[in-house]
Structure formats: structure tokens, C-alpha cells
Amino acid sequence: MTSTTVQTSTRRSITFTSTPDEYGRCVYQVEGIGAFTIEPNPHSHLYDTPSVQVTFGRVEGEPAWVRPALLPDRPVVCRVRIEGASCFNPSGTNPASPYGRLRVGRDGYGGSAPAATSRRTGEIVHALVRDWLAREDHAELVGYHRWHLAPQRMRGHAVKIDRLNGKISGLLQELAREHSGYAEQAAIRDKQPLIPGHAPNPATREGQAILRLREQLLTMRKERGGLPRAEVVPLLEQWLASQNLTLPTR
């Protein structure tokens, strides 16, 4: 395995090997120090800014919750063994103090590592993340990472969708009661009732389908900065087909 030597922000050299895996992680084994596992933040799909996660130690196997204190090859920095993981935005760093907000835990003590250890760890992490971002297979690793986490993320979204549908249903019922009350009072004064808005009913299959389509369009507009026709049209065609309303072909 080929070793790479780079300089940190303080011009101190570190030598490491890097090993990517099928789950989109990359384990950096730093000579004389230990392992750092780098991957996209598993919760990055919830934020608008890119985020990276660095775990102190070697993470292997399928994505799962891990106990950092049990990971092998935990780094020893300034004679202090460290543990834990930290997420941050790689573009929001101060070169004079790389990753100053990096959380560095001290092994077995349940608290933060000494200041000198944290500073040195920040310098090392800065150099490793810089290498990770410049990898030729970086985009491929990010794709693997997203693919493996998609089922877990879908379950999370499904739970929120169910909760929001429940809220929408309750609000629509409340809205109907208020319209009924307004109509009753309007009749006393010979006034016309308000015309109810034509909102989909999430309690019905059709209403749920319309709300799902709306969520997809909102997500697309957020991610693309608009609604590109080339992507919207196939989405609408798929939605119509799911409702047994296929468009006739010429």
C-alpha cells in the first residue's frame, strides 16, 4: 500500500495510507499516531451546507451506531489517546486554527482532551480532510455512502411524513369547523359564507398522493433552485401513472 506524506498547517509532516471501503468511508492510518475514519456526515441530507464526519479510530462494516471507545486503532496524539467523532463544514475553517471547533475526547476520561492535543489533532484532521476532498474517487465514495444510507434515511422521512399528514388532517378539520361557524354567523346577518379553499384531504388516497407530489416538487425546487422542465415532466408522468392516469401516446 502506497504511503503519502504531507505537511500540516504548522509545516509538520505526517505520513499515512488511505483505504476506502464499499460504504463510502475512507480510513486514514497515520504513521505513529493511529486511524481516522472520514466520511460525509450521515445527517448531511438534513442540512443545506456540506458536512464531513471524522471518527477517531477504524470504522468497518455496514453503517451502524458505533461506540467510539471500542474502535480499534484510536489515535494517540501528544501521548494522549483520543476517542469520539466530530462533524463540521470543511469550507468554514480558519487556516490559522484548523477546525478550532473540533470535538476531541480523551479516552476513558469522558471529557475533552488537553488543549495541545486538540490543536495537534485539528492540524492532522485538516490535512487528512484536504486529501480526502481531493481524491479522484471522492464523488464515487460519496455516492456509495448515500446509497447505503438511503433506506435508513427513507425510514426517517416516512416517519416525518406520517406525522405531518396527521397535522394536516387535524388542521383541515379545524378549518372546516371554522368555516361552519362563520357560515352560521353569516346566516344570522344575511351574509354569504366564505368559499372554502380546495385543499386535498390527507385522509383519502387521492389527497395523500397530491401531498406526496407536492413534497417531491418542493424538494426538487430546493435542490435545483427551480423546477426544470426536463425533470418535472417525467415526475408528473410517473405520478399520473401511479394514479392509473397514463397519458395516451400518439
C-alpha positions as CSV (number, residue, x, y, z in Angstrom):
1,M,0.0,0.0,0.0
2,T,1.4,3.4,-1.0
3,S,2.2,5.9,1.7
4,T,1.6,9.6,1.4
5,T,3.5,12.4,3.2
6,V,2.0,15.8,3.6
7,Q,2.6,18.9,5.7
8,T,0.1,20.2,8.2
9,S,-0.8,23.9,8.6
10,T,2.1,24.2,11.0
11,R,4.5,22.6,8.5
12,R,4.9,19.4,10.4
13,S,4.9,16.3,8.3
14,I,2.6,13.3,8.7
15,T,2.7,10.1,6.7
16,F,-0.4,8.0,6.1
17,T,-2.1,5.3,4.0
18,S,-5.7,5.7,3.0
19,T,-8.1,2.8,2.4
20,P,-11.6,3.4,1.0
21,D,-14.4,0.9,1.6
22,E,-17.7,-0.1,-0.2
23,Y,-19.7,2.0,2.3
24,G,-18.1,5.3,1.2
25,R,-15.7,5.7,4.1
26,C,-12.0,6.2,3.9
27,V,-9.7,5.1,6.8
28,Y,-6.5,7.1,7.1
29,Q,-3.8,5.3,9.0
30,V,-1.4,7.9,10.2
31,E,2.1,6.6,10.9
32,G,2.9,6.6,14.6
33,I,-0.5,8.1,15.6
34,G,-3.4,5.9,14.6
35,A,-6.5,5.7,12.4
36,F,-9.0,8.4,11.4
37,T,-12.2,7.4,9.5
38,I,-13.5,10.1,7.2
39,E,-16.9,10.1,5.5
40,P,-19.7,12.5,4.7
41,N,-21.8,13.5,7.7
42,P,-24.5,10.7,7.9
43,H,-27.0,13.5,8.7
44,S,-25.8,15.9,5.9
45,H,-29.1,15.3,3.9
46,L,-30.8,17.4,6.6
47,Y,-28.6,20.5,6.0
48,D,-28.0,22.9,3.2
49,T,-24.2,23.0,3.7
50,P,-21.8,20.1,3.0
51,S,-20.5,18.4,6.1
52,V,-17.9,15.8,6.9
53,Q,-17.6,13.4,9.8
54,V,-14.2,12.3,11.2
55,T,-14.2,9.4,13.7
56,F,-11.1,8.8,15.8
57,G,-10.4,5.1,15.2
58,R,-11.1,2.5,12.5
59,V,-14.8,2.1,11.5
60,E,-15.6,-1.0,9.5
61,G,-18.6,-2.9,8.3
62,E,-22.2,-1.8,7.5
63,P,-23.3,1.6,8.6
64,A,-24.5,1.4,12.2
65,W,-24.2,3.2,15.5
66,V,-20.8,2.5,17.0
67,R,-19.2,3.1,20.4
68,P,-16.1,5.2,19.7
69,A,-14.4,3.9,22.9
70,L,-14.4,0.4,21.4
71,L,-13.0,1.3,18.0
72,P,-9.5,-0.2,17.1
73,D,-6.5,2.0,16.3
74,R,-7.7,5.0,18.2
75,P,-5.1,7.8,17.7
76,V,-2.6,8.8,20.2
77,V,-1.8,12.5,19.9
78,C,0.7,14.2,22.2
79,R,0.8,11.0,24.3
80,V,-3.0,11.1,24.8
81,R,-5.3,8.5,23.3
82,I,-8.3,10.2,21.9
83,E,-11.8,9.0,21.0
84,G,-15.1,10.2,19.6
85,A,-16.3,11.7,16.4
86,S,-16.9,15.2,15.1
87,C,-18.9,16.8,12.2
88,F,-18.1,20.1,10.6
89,N,-18.3,22.1,7.3
90,P,-14.9,21.8,5.6
91,S,-15.2,25.1,3.9
92,G,-15.8,27.0,7.1
93,T,-12.3,26.7,8.6
94,N,-9.8,29.2,9.8
95,P,-6.4,28.4,8.4
96,A,-4.8,29.9,11.5
97,S,-6.7,27.5,13.7
98,P,-7.8,24.5,11.6
99,Y,-11.1,23.1,12.9
100,G,-11.0,25.0,16.1
101,R,-14.4,23.6,17.0
102,L,-13.3,20.0,16.5
103,R,-14.5,17.9,19.5
104,V,-11.7,15.8,20.7
105,G,-12.5,13.4,23.6
106,R,-9.9,11.9,25.9
107,D,-10.0,8.1,26.1
108,G,-11.5,6.7,29.3
109,Y,-12.0,10.1,31.0
110,G,-15.3,11.2,29.5
111,G,-14.1,14.7,28.9
112,S,-12.2,16.9,26.4
113,A,-8.6,16.2,25.5
114,P,-5.9,18.7,26.7
115,A,-5.6,21.9,24.6
116,A,-2.3,20.9,23.0
117,T,-3.8,17.5,21.9
118,S,-6.8,19.2,20.5
119,R,-4.7,21.7,18.5
120,R,-2.5,19.0,17.1
121,T,-5.5,16.8,16.3
122,G,-7.0,19.7,14.4
123,E,-3.9,20.1,12.3
124,I,-3.9,16.4,11.4
125,V,-7.6,16.3,10.6
126,H,-7.2,19.4,8.4
127,A,-4.5,17.8,6.4
128,L,-6.4,14.5,6.1
129,V,-9.7,16.1,5.1
130,R,-7.9,18.1,2.5
131,D,-6.5,14.9,1.0
132,W,-10.0,13.3,1.2
133,L,-11.7,16.1,-0.7
134,A,-9.0,15.9,-3.4
135,R,-9.3,12.2,-4.0
136,E,-10.1,11.1,-7.6
137,D,-12.7,8.7,-6.3
138,H,-14.3,11.3,-3.9
139,A,-17.6,11.7,-5.8
140,E,-17.8,7.9,-6.1
141,L,-17.3,7.4,-2.3
142,V,-20.0,10.0,-1.6
143,G,-22.3,8.1,-4.0
144,Y,-21.6,4.8,-2.1
145,H,-22.3,6.5,1.2
146,R,-25.6,7.9,0.1
147,W,-26.7,4.6,-1.5
148,H,-26.1,2.6,1.7
149,L,-27.8,5.2,4.0
150,A,-30.8,5.7,1.7
151,P,-33.0,3.0,3.4
152,Q,-32.4,4.5,6.9
153,R,-33.0,8.0,5.6
154,M,-36.2,6.9,3.9
155,R,-37.5,5.5,7.1
156,G,-36.8,8.8,8.9
157,H,-38.6,10.8,6.2
158,A,-41.5,8.4,6.2
159,V,-42.0,8.9,10.0
160,K,-42.0,12.7,9.5
161,I,-44.4,12.4,6.5
162,D,-46.8,10.4,8.6
163,R,-46.6,13.0,11.4
164,L,-47.1,15.9,9.1
165,N,-50.0,14.2,7.4
166,G,-51.6,13.9,10.8
167,K,-51.1,17.6,11.4
168,I,-52.5,18.5,8.1
169,S,-55.6,16.3,8.7
170,G,-56.2,18.0,12.0
171,L,-55.8,21.4,10.6
172,L,-58.2,20.7,7.8
173,Q,-60.8,19.5,10.3
174,E,-60.3,22.6,12.3
175,L,-60.6,24.7,9.2
176,A,-63.9,23.0,8.3
177,R,-65.2,23.8,11.8
178,E,-64.3,27.5,11.5
179,H,-66.0,27.7,8.1
180,S,-69.1,26.1,9.5
181,G,-69.1,28.6,12.4
182,Y,-68.6,31.6,10.0
183,A,-71.4,30.4,7.8
184,E,-73.7,30.1,10.9
185,Q,-73.0,33.7,12.0
186,A,-73.2,35.0,8.4
187,A,-76.7,33.5,8.0
188,I,-77.8,35.5,11.1
189,R,-76.9,38.7,9.3
190,D,-77.9,37.5,5.8
191,K,-74.3,37.4,4.7
192,Q,-72.7,35.0,2.3
193,P,-70.4,32.3,3.8
194,L,-66.7,32.2,2.9
195,I,-65.9,30.0,0.0
196,P,-63.7,27.1,1.4
197,G,-60.3,26.5,-0.3
198,H,-60.0,23.4,-2.3
199,A,-57.3,21.7,-0.2
200,P,-56.6,18.0,-0.6
201,N,-57.8,15.7,2.1
202,P,-54.9,13.7,3.5
203,A,-57.3,11.1,4.9
204,T,-58.0,9.9,1.3
205,R,-55.8,8.1,-1.1
206,E,-56.1,10.9,-3.6
207,G,-55.3,13.6,-1.1
208,Q,-52.2,11.7,0.1
209,A,-51.0,11.3,-3.5
210,I,-51.4,15.0,-4.2
211,L,-49.5,15.9,-1.0
212,R,-46.7,13.5,-1.8
213,L,-46.4,15.0,-5.3
214,R,-46.2,18.5,-3.7
215,E,-43.4,17.4,-1.4
216,Q,-41.4,16.0,-4.3
217,L,-41.8,19.2,-6.3
218,L,-40.8,21.3,-3.3
219,T,-37.7,19.1,-2.7
220,M,-36.8,19.4,-6.4
221,R,-37.2,23.2,-6.4
222,K,-35.0,23.4,-3.3
223,E,-32.2,21.2,-4.6
224,R,-32.2,22.5,-8.2
225,G,-33.0,26.2,-7.4
226,G,-36.2,25.9,-9.6
227,L,-38.4,23.4,-11.4
228,P,-36.5,22.3,-14.5
229,R,-39.0,21.1,-17.1
230,A,-36.7,18.2,-18.2
231,E,-37.1,16.7,-14.7
232,V,-40.6,17.8,-13.8
233,V,-42.4,16.3,-16.8
234,P,-41.1,12.7,-16.2
235,L,-42.0,13.1,-12.5
236,L,-45.6,14.2,-13.4
237,E,-45.9,11.3,-15.8
238,Q,-44.8,8.8,-13.2
239,W,-47.2,10.3,-10.7
240,L,-50.1,10.1,-13.2
241,A,-49.2,6.5,-13.9
242,S,-49.3,5.7,-10.2
243,Q,-52.9,7.0,-10.2
244,N,-53.8,4.9,-13.2
245,L,-54.0,8.0,-15.3
246,T,-51.4,7.3,-18.0
247,L,-51.0,9.9,-20.8
248,P,-52.1,8.5,-24.2
249,T,-49.4,8.2,-26.8
250,R,-49.8,9.5,-30.3
